[in-house]
Amino acid sequence: MSDAADSPPDAGATEPRAPLSRPIVAGIVTALVGVTSSFAVVLTGLDAVGATPAQAASGLLALCLTMGAASILIAWRYRMPITVAWSTPGAAVLAATGSVEGGWPAAVGAFLVTAGLILLTALWPQLGRLIARIPPSIAQAMLAGVLLPLCLAPVTGIVADPWAVAPVVIVWLLGVRFAPRWAVPLAFVAAAVVVGVHVVTTGASIDPGVLIPRLDFTVPTLTLGAVVGLALPLFLVTMASQNVPGVAIMRSFGYEVPWRPAMLVTGVGTALGATAGGHAINLAAISAALAAAPDADPDARRRWVAGVSTGASGIVLGGLSAALVALVVVAPEAVIPAVAGIALFAAFGSAVQQAIDDPGERLPAVVTFLVAASGVAIAGVSAAFWALAAGLVVREVLHVGRRRT
């Protein structure tokens, strides 16, 4: 990947100039879709590794602030619609890992280690090449196994509480049919309505004081289980499922992402947000197209404004972090996991497809998937790490003789 930024493409330069409000609105939409589509996954992950509601709200706020500032900085500096997001697959890894040795402070320590690894990727190209040697089928199989239990939540939720979960699923399905981009945000709106009805009917109350966003810092600790079982899988899925696809998506629109500066900015941003509970930020992947596509602005040279707008909107949305956590606290038990599962359907489908796409790599991928989905933890190390190790061992055994031949 190139370290130098190429000039923005000329496509659309001869088109009639659209009002500047167009890329600004595109950026606002990008931030709205990104945050409302996956905040439930982030909160589920932070809660799983031991965060209190206040610490989870702090983590969500830290992520919004750091990814917003990073988007503004990179888009403005390189005049490209580069956007930065939180690591949704990474949040899924947190949810699948659960509590680690040392509790929440150890999880925060793992976030800092992840930041260090991202920075090392920028400063030491050999690490990037080492990651590239991991077969995509195995990396995606690990991600699919991690996502499976979360994606089952809407199914089990309908059985456990049909009146609360079924409306969310129905609204999501109608959204997929008529407005695919807004399907998950609409499911979140449906969930908010369900929660509102639940609050009214049960008499539950929310303390206005908890609605004020604030950062809650934690002194990190390092444990072997958290570093190996949480930091390494978090780093790998962030790189394989976010940063690398993010570069490819931007390239498809004619933009060459400056790799080293992007990794430096996201690595520093992850480090700054870690002690406040932010697990990782990275280049946006799927949502990147909303700011980089011609719909954002016919003139490709002005689409960088959408990147800046995305960042500014993300910072503003950070002000809702405490309110979102308060919503989760009073929600019926099955609703928020169902929203998180729905938000991951597309990622799960893509991961499964890439995992089994190559028949020659299918068996190692299946082993990786099954170990990751099992949720087993050995010696305090999560299933995600053992899944990756098992898949690589099986692949090596199956390929040794063939390689020699």
C-alpha positions in Angstrom: 0.0 0.0 0.0 1.2 3.4 -0.9 2.5 5.8 1.8 1.9 8.8 -0.4 -1.5 10.2 -1.2 -2.3 10.3 -4.9 -4.2 13.2 -6.4 -8.0 12.9 -6.0 -9.7 11.6 -9.2 -11.0 14.0 -11.8 -14.2 12.1 -12.3 -17.1 14.4 -12.3 -15.0 17.6 -12.6 -17.0 18.6 -15.7 -20.4 18.0 -14.1 -22.4 21.0 -13.0 -21.2 22.2 -9.6 -23.6 21.0 -6.9 -24.2 23.1 -3.8 -21.7 22.6 -1.0 -24.6 21.5 1.2 -24.6 18.2 -0.7 -21.3 16.7 0.6 -22.1 18.2 4.0 -25.4 16.3 4.1 -23.7 13.2 2.8 -21.3 13.4 5.8 -24.1 13.8 8.2 -25.9 10.7 6.8 -22.7 8.7 6.9 -22.2 9.5 10.6 -25.9 8.8 11.4 -25.9 5.5 9.6 -22.6 4.4 11.1 -23.5 5.3 14.7 -27.1 4.1 14.9 -26.3 0.9 13.0 -23.7 -0.4 15.4 -23.7 1.4 18.7 -25.6 -1.5 20.3 -22.8 -3.9 19.2 -20.2 -1.6 20.9 -22.2 -1.3 24.1 -22.7 -5.1 24.1 -19.0 -5.7 23.8 -18.0 -3.2 26.4 -20.5 -4.6 28.9 -19.2 -8.2 28.2 -15.6 -7.3 29.2 -16.7 -5.7 32.4 -17.6 -2.1 31.8 -20.2 -0.5 34.1 -22.9 1.6 32.3 -20.9 4.7 33.1 -17.7 3.2 31.7 -19.6 2.0 28.6 -21.0 5.4 28.0 -17.6 6.9 28.4 -16.2 4.4 25.9 -18.9 5.3 23.4 -18.2 9.0 23.9 -14.4 8.4 23.5 -14.9 6.5 20.3 -17.1 9.3 18.8 -14.6 12.0 19.7 -11.5 10.2 18.5 -13.0 8.8 15.2 -14.6 12.2 14.6 -11.3 14.1 15.1 -9.5 11.5 13.0 -11.9 11.8 10.1 -11.6 15.6 10.1 -7.8 15.5 10.2 -7.3 13.0 7.5 -10.0 14.3 5.1 -8.8 17.9 5.5 -5.1 17.1 5.2 -5.3 14.8 2.1 -8.4 16.3 0.5 -10.1 12.9 0.3 -13.4 11.7 1.7 -11.6 9.3 4.1 -13.7 8.5 7.1 -12.8 6.8 10.4 -15.2 4.6 12.4 -15.1 2.4 15.5 -14.2 -1.2 15.0 -17.6 -3.0 14.9 -16.0 -6.5 14.3 -13.7 -5.6 17.2 -16.7 -4.9 19.4 -18.1 -8.3 18.4 -14.8 -9.9 19.6 -15.2 -8.2 23.0 -18.8 -9.6 23.2 -17.6 -13.1 22.3 -14.6 -12.9 24.7 -16.4 -11.8 27.8 -14.7 -11.1 31.1 -10.9 -11.5 31.0 -8.3 -12.1 33.7 -8.0 -8.8 35.5 -11.5 -7.5 34.6 -12.2 -4.1 33.1 -8.7 -2.6 33.8 -7.1 -5.5 31.9 -9.5 -5.0 29.0 -8.4 -1.3 28.9 -4.8 -2.5 28.9 -5.7 -4.7 25.9 -7.1 -1.7 24.1 -3.8 0.1 24.6 -1.9 -2.9 23.3 -4.1 -2.9 20.2 -3.3 0.8 19.7 0.4 -0.1 19.9 0.0 -2.8 17.3 -1.8 -0.5 14.9 1.0 2.1 15.4 3.6 -0.7 14.9 1.9 -1.6 11.6 2.5 2.0 10.4 6.1 2.1 11.6 7.2 -1.4 10.8 6.0 -2.6 7.4 7.0 -6.2 8.1 4.2 -6.5 10.6 1.7 -5.6 7.9 3.2 -8.2 5.6 3.0 -10.8 8.3 -0.7 -10.1 8.8 -1.2 -10.3 5.0 0.2 -13.9 5.2 -2.8 -15.0 7.3 -5.2 -16.6 4.8 -8.3 -14.4 4.4 -10.4 -17.5 4.7 -9.2 -18.3 8.2 -9.4 -14.6 9.3 -12.9 -14.4 8.0 -13.9 -17.8 9.5 -12.7 -16.6 12.9 -14.8 -13.4 12.5 -17.8 -15.5 11.5 -17.5 -17.7 14.5 -17.2 -14.7 16.8 -20.3 -13.2 15.2 -22.5 -16.3 15.2 -23.7 -16.1 18.9 -24.5 -12.5 18.5 -26.4 -13.0 15.3 -28.5 -15.7 17.0 -29.8 -13.1 19.5 -32.8 -11.9 17.3 -33.9 -15.6 16.9 -33.7 -16.4 20.6 -35.1 -13.0 21.5 -38.3 -13.6 19.5 -38.8 -16.8 21.5 -38.0 -15.2 24.8 -40.0 -11.9 24.4 -41.9 -11.9 21.1 -43.9 -8.7 21.8 -40.7 -6.7 22.3 -38.4 -8.2 19.7 -40.8 -9.1 16.8 -41.6 -5.4 16.0 -37.8 -4.7 15.7 -37.3 -7.6 13.3 -40.3 -6.7 11.2 -39.3 -3.1 10.9 -35.8 -4.2 9.9 -37.1 -6.6 7.3 -39.3 -3.9 5.7 -36.3 -1.6 5.8 -34.2 -4.1 3.9 -36.9 -4.3 1.3 -37.6 -0.6 0.8 -34.7 1.3 2.2 -31.6 -1.0 2.7 -29.3 1.8 3.8 -31.6 2.7 6.7 -32.7 -0.8 7.6 -30.6 -1.1 10.8 -31.2 2.5 11.9 -34.9 2.0 11.5 -34.7 -1.2 13.6 -33.0 0.9 16.3 -35.9 3.4 16.1 -38.3 0.6 16.5 -36.4 -0.6 19.5 -36.5 2.9 21.0 -40.3 2.9 20.6 -40.5 -0.5 22.3 -38.3 0.7 25.1 -40.5 3.8 25.5 -43.6 1.7 25.7 -41.9 -0.5 28.2 -40.9 2.5 30.4 -44.5 3.8 30.3 -46.2 0.5 31.1 -43.8 -0.5 33.9 -43.2 2.9 35.5 -39.4 2.6 35.1 -37.6 5.9 35.4 -34.3 7.4 34.2 -32.2 9.7 36.4 -31.6 12.9 34.4 -28.1 13.0 35.8 -27.0 9.9 33.9 -27.9 11.6 30.6 -24.9 14.0 30.8 -22.0 12.7 28.7 -18.7 12.4 30.5 -15.4 10.6 30.2 -14.6 8.0 32.9 -10.9 7.1 32.9 -9.5 3.7 34.1 -6.0 2.9 35.1 -5.0 0.0 32.7 -3.4 -3.2 33.8 -1.8 -5.9 31.6 -2.5 -9.6 31.9 -1.4 -12.4 29.6 -5.0 -13.6 29.0 -6.2 -10.1 28.0 -3.2 -9.5 25.7 -3.3 -12.8 23.9 -7.0 -13.5 24.1 -8.4 -10.0 23.5 -5.8 -7.6 22.1 -4.5 -9.9 19.4 -7.9 -10.9 18.0 -9.1 -7.3 18.3 -6.1 -6.1 16.3 -6.4 -8.9 13.7 -10.2 -8.4 13.0 -9.7 -4.6 12.9 -7.0 -4.9 10.3 -8.5 -7.7 8.2 -12.2 -6.6 8.4 -11.9 -2.8 8.5 -8.6 -1.3 7.5 -7.8 -3.4 4.5 -11.4 -3.4 3.0 -11.5 0.3 3.8 -8.5 0.9 1.6 -10.0 -1.3 -1.2 -13.4 0.5 -1.1 -11.7 3.9 -1.4 -9.6 2.7 -4.2 -12.7 1.6 -6.1 -13.8 5.3 -6.1 -10.4 6.4 -7.3 -8.8 7.5 -4.0 -5.5 6.0 -2.8 -5.5 6.1 1.0 -2.2 7.2 2.5 -1.6 4.0 4.5 1.1 5.0 6.9 -0.5 8.3 8.0 -3.9 6.6 8.3 -2.5 4.0 10.6 -0.6 6.5 12.6 -3.8 8.7 13.1 -6.0 5.7 14.0 -3.4 4.2 16.2 -2.9 7.4 18.2 -6.7 7.9 18.3 -7.1 4.4 19.7 -4.5 5.1 22.3 -6.1 8.4 23.3 -9.5 6.8 23.7 -8.4 3.5 25.4 -8.2 4.6 29.0 -11.7 6.2 28.6 -13.1 2.9 27.4 -12.7 3.2 23.6 -11.6 -0.2 22.2 -10.4 0.7 18.7 -10.9 3.1 15.7 -10.1 2.3 12.1 -10.7 3.2 8.5 -14.4 3.0 7.7 -15.3 0.1 5.3 -18.9 -0.2 4.3 -20.0 3.3 5.4 -17.0 4.7 3.6 -18.9 4.5 0.3 -21.5 6.9 1.6 -19.0 9.8 1.6 -16.8 8.7 -1.3 -19.4 7.8 -3.9 -20.6 10.2 -6.6 -23.9 10.6 -4.7 -21.9 12.7 -2.1 -20.9 15.2 -4.8 -20.5 14.9 -8.6 -17.2 16.6 -8.3 -14.8 14.0 -6.8 -12.4 16.8 -5.8 -15.0 18.2 -3.4 -16.0 15.0 -1.7 -13.4 15.5 1.1 -16.0 17.9 2.6 -18.1 14.9 3.2 -15.3 13.3 5.2 -15.0 16.5 7.4 -18.7 16.6 7.8 -18.8 12.9 8.9 -16.2 13.7 11.6 -18.0 16.8 12.9 -21.3 14.9 13.0 -19.7 12.0 14.8 -18.4 14.3 17.5 -21.9 15.9 17.9 -23.4 12.4 18.1 -21.0 11.6 20.9 -23.2 13.9 23.1 -25.9 11.2 22.9 -23.6 8.5 24.4 -25.0 8.6 27.9 -28.6 8.8 26.7 -28.0 5.7 24.5 -26.6 3.8 27.5 -29.6 4.9 29.6 -31.9 3.5 26.9 -30.1 0.2 27.0 -30.3 0.0 30.8 -34.1 0.3 30.9 -34.8 -1.8 27.8 -36.4 -5.2 28.0 -33.6 -7.8 28.3 -33.9 -9.2 24.7 -34.3 -6.0 22.7 -30.8 -4.5 22.6 -29.0 -7.9 21.8 -31.5 -8.4 19.0 -30.6 -5.0 17.5 -26.9 -5.8 17.8 -27.5 -9.1 16.1 -29.4 -7.6 13.3 -26.7 -5.0 12.8 -24.2 -7.8 12.3 -26.2 -9.9 9.8 -24.4 -8.4 6.7 -21.0 -8.8 8.3 -21.7 -12.4 9.2 -22.9 -13.2 5.7 -19.8 -11.6 4.1 -17.5 -13.4 6.5 -19.0 -16.8 5.9 -18.9 -16.3 2.1 -15.2 -15.3 2.1 -14.4 -18.2 4.6 -15.7 -21.0 2.3 -15.2 -19.4 -1.1 -12.0 -21.3 -1.8 -12.6 -25.1 -1.7 -9.0 -25.8 -1.0 -9.2 -23.6 2.2 -12.6 -24.8 3.3 -11.7 -27.4 5.9 -9.3 -25.2 7.9 -11.9 -22.4 7.7 -14.6 -24.7 9.1 -12.3 -25.7 12.0 -11.6 -22.1 12.7 -15.2 -21.2 12.6 -16.3 -24.0 14.9 -13.6 -23.3 17.5 -14.5 -19.5 17.5 -18.2 -20.2 17.7 -17.7 -22.7 20.6 -16.7 -19.8 22.9 -14.2 -22.1 24.8 -11.5 -20.4 26.8 -8.3 -22.2 27.6 -5.8 -20.9 30.2 -7.7 -17.7 30.3 -7.3 -17.1 26.6 -10.4 -16.6 24.5 -11.8 -18.8 21.7 -10.9 -16.3 19.0 -7.2 -16.9 19.5 -7.5 -20.6 19.7 -9.7 -20.6 16.6 -7.0 -18.8 14.7 -4.3 -21.2 16.0 -6.4 -24.3 15.2 -7.2 -23.1 11.7 -3.5 -22.4 10.9 -2.4 -25.8 12.3 -5.0 -27.7 10.3 -4.1 -25.7 7.2 -0.4 -26.4 7.7 -0.9 -30.1 8.1 -3.1 -30.3 5.0 -0.7 -28.3 2.9 2.7 -29.6 3.8 2.8 -32.5 1.5 1.2 -30.6 -1.3 3.7 -27.8 -0.9 6.6 -30.2 -1.2 5.1 -31.8 -4.3 
